[in-house]
Amino acid sequence: MQTVFNQSIWGDEGFSAILSMKSVPEILEIIARDTSPPLWNIFEHYAFQFFGTGEVVIRSLSATFFLLTILFTYKIGALLFSKKTGLIAALLTFLNPFFFTYAFEGRMYSIMALGVAASMYFYLRFFLEEEVSLTTKLGYVFFSLWALYSHHFSFFAFAIQGVWFLYELAFGRRKRAKKIFKLFLLVGVGYIPWLIPLYNQTKMVGGGFWLGTPTPTDLRKLIYDYLAEGIKQLNFILPIINLKIYELALYAVLTTLILRNWFKNFKRSLFLVLWFLGPIVLTWLVSQKFQSIFFNRYILYTIPAAMLIVASGRRKLSIIFITILILIFSYIDYYYFVHPTKLPFRQMSEFVKNETQEGDYLINWYSNGTHHIWETKYYGIPAPIYDPGEGELPFFVGTALMEEGDIIREIPKGVERVGVVTSGTVEEVNIPGHTESEVKSFNSLKFIWYSKSSPDEP
């Protein structure tokens, strides 16, 4: 049975997997020329060493970090409110559709979420404990660095911690605030080795990125996706109420928030609201005046805060809507789990390997920043990117990992048959001197054979 656990990998996952197959020094050298910190790839590298490089290994690694994030969500809920609240929040976070999709993504999103959630947990303990333990101090420094070395967007989470630090320094526990400042410095010292790569990576992104300037509608959509509408794959309309199932989930969340007792534990609730909305709004605002960086999966670490808000401050009526929400989330997630949506590269690769003959030449068709070289490399198909243009490819298509021969400008002379991998239209593919002879489709993924044209063909 095919599920999201064993479905084919896609481009970004393939990029990470190919990178993680290299040695740790090579990983550090290459990723410093890309746009991310190295922690995910180091973990993935050692997972490959012990368990192999299959799709299940990749997805299991991500799922492990996801489950640990759920654990820290429970611990935060128990710390701020009660064990019951912690359990409800952990369950809602586990089932949250948007978060659930990235529980199985072979990228750095779940490892970043773990770092942020754990850092927040120890940060809160620092202000709530009667005596700050060494475990709390070490835990905060360790997981803060974990988050920073996982993804640059964790900086926005620490901006929220900085705002709360200023509040405590001015109006709250001033002595504690002064003490945690020392931990901030330790985290800063620990991040010094990555400052130069960070500067270079920031310059690259500032020079042009693929994201457009987000609108207020984009902001609202992202918040709704994080709250309940993260999976729209199951979109049938419920009878009588005339709502799609994910829309009903959103209404259940909003009703719970309306019923919530906001004045009970107001200060703790405010912290969670800042954790949830702060990074979202900050990235949206930055994207209005500077290079756009607003993208949903980059700040998914705010979802545990949203689910903690939903789970806490409950009134008697709230539990009805929370129960409805859990049931809807469970159904949506199950449907998603058993109906994988990624392109079937494994199936295509098996076809290509069986059909390819000696002398055939395989390529990846390049169109508007789209190519599939990382998927084909992962599945053992030698197919460089064919780009007849003269300009350089943008950095965000993975040029840092590309090697000599990964990009070609023309088909080698004398090639009788060319095999093309593309997820675009067949009509846009043009191989000079060759004519389309066969198309094999794997959903929207296509493999096209082109045979050399006879002299009398145009």
C-alpha positions in Angstrom: 0.0 0.0 0.0 1.4 3.4 -1.0 1.2 6.1 1.7 2.9 9.4 2.3 5.6 7.3 4.1 6.8 5.4 1.0 5.7 7.7 -1.8 8.3 9.0 -4.2 10.5 11.9 -3.1 10.2 15.3 -4.8 12.7 18.0 -5.8 13.6 19.6 -2.5 13.7 16.2 -0.8 15.9 14.9 -3.6 18.3 17.9 -3.2 18.6 17.3 0.5 19.1 13.5 0.0 21.8 13.9 -2.6 23.5 16.5 -0.4 23.3 14.3 2.7 24.9 11.3 0.9 28.2 13.3 0.8 30.6 13.6 3.7 30.0 16.1 6.5 32.8 18.5 5.4 31.3 18.5 1.8 27.8 19.1 3.2 29.0 22.1 5.1 30.9 23.5 2.2 28.1 23.0 -0.3 25.2 24.2 1.9 27.1 27.3 2.8 26.7 28.3 -0.9 23.0 27.5 -0.7 20.3 29.1 1.5 19.9 26.9 4.6 21.9 25.9 7.7 23.2 22.3 7.9 21.6 20.5 10.8 19.0 18.6 8.9 21.5 17.3 6.4 23.9 16.2 9.1 21.2 14.2 10.8 20.1 12.8 7.4 23.7 11.9 6.5 24.0 9.7 9.6 20.6 8.2 9.2 21.7 7.2 5.7 24.9 5.7 7.2 22.9 3.4 9.6 19.6 2.7 7.8 20.1 3.3 4.1 18.8 6.0 1.8 15.2 4.8 1.1 12.1 7.0 1.2 10.9 5.5 4.4 14.2 6.3 6.2 13.9 10.0 5.0 10.3 10.3 6.1 10.9 8.4 9.4 13.6 10.9 10.3 11.3 13.8 9.8 8.5 12.1 11.6 10.7 11.5 14.6 11.4 15.2 15.0 7.7 15.9 14.5 6.8 13.5 17.4 9.4 15.2 19.6 7.8 18.5 18.8 4.5 17.1 19.9 6.1 16.0 23.2 7.4 19.6 23.9 4.0 21.0 23.0 2.5 18.8 25.7 5.2 19.9 28.1 4.5 23.6 27.4 0.8 23.1 27.9 1.3 21.3 31.2 3.8 24.0 32.3 1.5 26.9 31.5 -1.9 25.4 32.2 -2.4 21.7 33.1 -1.5 18.2 32.0 -5.0 17.9 30.5 -4.5 21.0 28.4 -1.1 19.8 27.4 -2.6 16.5 26.2 -5.3 18.2 24.2 -2.8 20.7 22.7 -0.4 17.8 21.8 -3.2 15.9 20.1 -4.4 18.9 18.2 -0.8 19.7 17.1 -0.3 16.1 16.0 -3.5 16.1 13.9 -3.2 19.7 12.6 -3.5 19.2 8.9 -0.8 21.6 7.7 1.7 20.4 10.3 0.8 16.8 9.5 1.8 17.2 5.9 5.3 18.3 6.9 5.7 15.5 9.5 6.8 13.3 6.5 8.7 15.9 4.4 12.3 15.0 3.9 13.4 18.6 4.7 14.3 20.7 7.7 10.8 21.8 8.7 10.1 19.4 11.5 13.6 19.6 12.9 13.2 23.4 13.0 9.8 23.1 14.7 11.4 20.8 17.4 14.2 23.3 18.0 11.7 26.3 18.4 9.2 24.4 20.6 12.0 23.1 22.9 13.6 26.5 23.1 10.3 28.1 24.0 9.7 25.4 26.7 13.0 26.1 28.4 12.6 29.8 27.9 9.2 29.7 29.8 10.7 27.5 32.5 13.4 30.1 33.0 10.7 32.6 34.0 8.3 30.3 35.8 10.7 28.1 37.9 11.3 29.2 41.5 15.0 28.4 41.0 16.4 28.1 37.6 18.1 24.7 37.2 21.2 24.0 35.1 19.0 21.7 33.0 16.9 24.7 32.0 19.9 26.8 31.1 21.6 24.1 29.1 18.3 23.1 27.5 17.6 26.6 26.4 21.0 27.2 24.9 21.2 23.8 23.2 17.7 23.9 21.6 18.0 27.6 20.6 21.2 26.7 18.7 19.4 23.6 17.3 16.7 25.9 15.9 19.1 28.4 14.4 21.2 25.7 12.8 18.0 24.2 11.3 16.5 27.1 9.5 17.1 30.8 9.3 13.4 31.6 9.9 13.8 30.5 13.5 15.2 34.0 14.0 11.6 35.3 14.0 10.8 33.1 16.9 13.7 34.5 18.8 12.5 38.0 18.0 9.4 37.1 20.0 11.5 35.9 22.9 13.4 39.2 22.6 10.1 41.2 22.9 9.0 39.2 25.9 12.4 39.7 27.5 12.0 43.5 27.2 8.5 43.2 28.8 9.9 41.2 31.7 12.8 43.6 32.0 10.5 46.6 32.2 7.4 45.3 34.0 8.0 41.7 35.2 10.8 39.6 36.6 13.7 41.9 36.0 16.3 39.8 37.8 15.4 36.8 35.7 15.4 38.9 32.5 18.9 40.1 33.3 20.1 36.5 33.9 18.6 35.1 30.7 20.4 37.8 28.8 23.6 35.9 29.5 22.1 32.9 27.8 21.3 35.0 24.8 25.0 35.9 24.6 25.9 32.2 24.8 23.5 31.4 22.0 25.1 34.2 20.0 28.6 32.9 20.6 27.5 29.4 19.5 26.1 30.8 16.2 29.3 32.7 15.3 30.6 29.9 13.0 27.6 30.4 10.7 27.6 34.2 10.6 29.7 34.4 7.4 27.6 31.8 5.5 24.5 33.5 6.8 25.7 36.8 5.4 26.4 35.3 2.0 23.1 33.4 2.0 21.2 36.6 2.9 22.9 38.5 0.0 21.9 35.7 -2.4 18.3 35.9 -1.4 18.4 39.7 -1.4 19.6 39.5 -5.0 16.4 37.9 -6.2 14.0 35.2 -5.0 11.1 33.3 -6.5 8.4 34.6 -4.1 6.1 37.4 -4.9 5.0 40.2 -2.6 2.2 38.8 -0.3 -1.2 40.4 -0.1 -3.5 40.7 2.9 -5.4 37.8 1.4 -2.2 35.7 1.5 -1.8 36.6 5.2 -5.3 35.6 6.0 -5.0 32.4 4.0 -1.8 31.4 5.8 -3.4 31.9 9.2 -6.4 29.9 8.2 -4.2 27.1 6.9 -2.3 27.0 10.1 -5.4 26.9 12.2 -7.4 24.3 10.3 -7.3 24.4 6.5 -3.8 23.1 5.8 -5.1 20.1 3.7 -7.7 20.9 1.0 -7.3 17.6 -0.8 -10.5 16.3 0.7 -12.9 19.0 -0.4 -16.3 17.4 -0.6 -19.2 19.6 0.5 -21.1 18.5 3.6 -24.9 18.3 3.1 -27.3 20.6 4.9 -24.6 23.0 6.2 -23.1 23.4 2.7 -19.5 23.6 3.9 -16.3 21.8 2.8 -15.0 19.7 5.5 -11.9 21.8 6.1 -14.1 24.9 6.3 -16.1 23.2 9.0 -12.8 22.6 10.9 -12.0 26.3 10.6 -15.4 27.3 12.0 -14.8 24.9 14.9 -11.5 26.5 15.7 -12.9 30.0 15.5 -15.8 29.1 17.7 -13.5 27.7 20.3 -11.4 30.9 20.2 -14.6 33.0 20.6 -15.7 30.9 23.6 -12.2 30.9 25.1 -11.7 32.5 28.6 -9.1 35.0 27.5 -8.8 36.7 30.9 -7.8 33.6 32.7 -4.0 33.3 32.6 -4.0 36.3 30.3 -0.2 36.8 30.4 0.5 33.2 29.4 -2.1 33.4 26.6 -0.5 36.6 25.4 2.8 34.9 25.1 1.3 32.2 22.9 -0.5 34.7 20.7 2.8 36.5 20.1 4.5 33.2 19.3 1.7 32.3 16.8 1.1 35.6 15.1 4.4 37.4 15.6 6.6 35.5 13.1 3.8 35.4 10.6 3.2 39.1 10.7 6.9 40.0 10.8 7.7 38.0 7.7 4.7 39.5 6.0 5.8 43.0 6.8 9.4 42.4 5.8 8.1 41.1 2.5 6.3 44.3 1.8 9.3 46.6 1.8 12.2 44.2 1.1 12.8 40.9 -0.7 9.7 38.7 -0.3 10.3 35.8 2.2 6.7 35.1 3.1 6.1 31.3 2.5 3.8 29.0 4.5 6.2 26.2 5.4 9.0 28.5 6.6 7.2 29.5 9.8 5.1 26.4 10.6 6.8 26.3 14.0 4.1 28.7 15.1 1.4 26.0 14.8 2.0 24.5 18.2 1.3 27.9 19.8 -2.0 28.1 17.9 -3.1 24.7 19.1 -2.0 25.5 22.7 -4.3 28.6 22.5 -7.2 26.5 21.2 -6.7 23.8 23.9 -6.4 26.3 26.9 -8.9 28.6 28.5 -11.6 26.1 27.8 -15.2 26.7 28.8 -17.7 23.8 29.1 -19.1 24.3 25.7 -15.6 24.4 24.1 -15.0 20.7 24.5 -17.8 20.0 22.0 -16.1 22.0 19.3 -12.6 20.7 20.2 -14.0 17.1 19.9 -15.5 18.0 16.5 -12.2 19.4 15.5 -10.3 16.3 16.5 -12.6 14.1 14.5 -12.4 16.2 11.4 -8.6 16.5 11.6 -8.3 12.8 12.0 -10.4 12.1 9.0 -8.6 14.6 6.8 -5.2 13.3 7.9 -6.1 9.7 7.3 -7.3 10.5 3.8 -4.1 12.5 3.1 -2.0 9.7 4.5 -3.4 7.0 2.2 -3.7 9.2 -0.9 -0.2 10.5 -1.5 0.1 13.4 -4.0 3.8 13.6 -4.9 4.7 12.8 -8.5 5.5 9.1 -9.0 9.2 9.3 -9.8 10.0 5.8 -8.5 7.5 4.3 -10.9 8.8 6.5 -13.8 12.4 5.5 -13.0 11.6 1.8 -13.2 10.0 2.4 -16.6 13.0 4.4 -17.8 15.5 1.9 -16.7 13.7 -0.9 -18.4 13.2 1.0 -21.7 16.6 2.7 -22.0 19.0 1.2 -24.6 22.7 1.7 -25.2 23.2 5.0 -27.0 20.1 6.7 -25.6 20.6 10.1 -24.1 18.3 11.3 -21.2 17.7 14.9 -20.2 15.6 16.9 -17.7 13.6 19.6 -19.5 14.1 23.0 -17.9 11.2 25.5 -17.9 10.8 28.7 -15.7 12.9 27.4 -12.8 11.4 23.9 -12.9 13.4 20.8 -13.4 13.7 17.3 -11.9 17.4 16.6 -11.7 17.4 15.8 -8.0 14.6 13.3 -8.3 16.2 11.6 -11.3 19.6 11.6 -9.5 18.1 10.1 -6.4 16.5 7.3 -8.4 19.6 6.6 -10.4 18.7 8.1 -13.8 21.5 10.1 -15.4 19.6 13.0 -16.9 21.3 16.5 -17.0 19.2 19.6 -17.3 18.8 20.7 -20.9 18.8 24.5 -21.1 19.6 25.9 -24.5 19.7 29.4 -23.2 22.9 31.3 -22.4 22.0 32.7 -19.0 22.9 31.1 -15.7 20.3 29.2 -13.7 19.0 31.0 -10.5 20.6 29.8 -7.3 17.2 28.7 -5.9 17.0 25.7 -8.3 19.9 24.1 -6.4 23.0 25.3 -8.3 25.2 25.0 -5.2 24.9 21.2 -5.5 25.2 21.0 -9.2 28.3 19.4 -10.7 30.0 19.7 -14.1 27.8 18.1 -16.7 24.6 18.6 -14.7 23.6 21.4 -17.2 23.9 21.0 -21.0 23.2 23.6 -23.7 22.9 21.2 -26.6 22.2 17.6 -27.3 25.5 15.7 -28.2 25.9 15.0 -31.9 25.0 11.6 -33.2 22.4 10.8 -30.5 19.6 8.8 -32.2 17.1 8.8 -29.3 16.6 11.3 -26.5 14.5 10.7 -23.4 12.9 13.8 -21.8 11.7 14.0 -18.2 9.2 16.8 -17.6 6.1 17.8 -15.6 5.2 20.5 -18.0 3.3 20.2 -21.3 4.5 18.0 -24.1 4.1 20.9 -26.5 6.7 23.1 -24.8 9.5 20.5 -25.3 11.6 21.1 -28.4 14.6 19.0 -29.2 16.4 20.2 -32.3 16.9 17.5 -35.0 14.6 15.1 -33.2 10.9 14.3 -33.4 8.5 13.1 -30.7 7.9 9.4 -31.0 6.4 8.2 -27.7 4.9 9.8 -24.5 4.5 7.9 -21.3 2.5 9.7 -18.6 2.7 9.1 -14.8 -0.1 11.4 -13.7 1.3 14.9 -14.5 4.8 13.6 -14.8 5.9 12.6 -18.3 8.7 10.8 -20.0 8.9 11.5 -23.8 11.0 9.7 -26.4 12.4 11.8 -29.2 13.9 10.0 -32.2 16.4 11.6 -34.7 14.6 13.2 -37.6 15.2 11.9 -41.1 16.9 14.3 -43.5 13.7 15.1 -45.4 11.8 16.0 -42.2 11.5 19.8 -41.4 
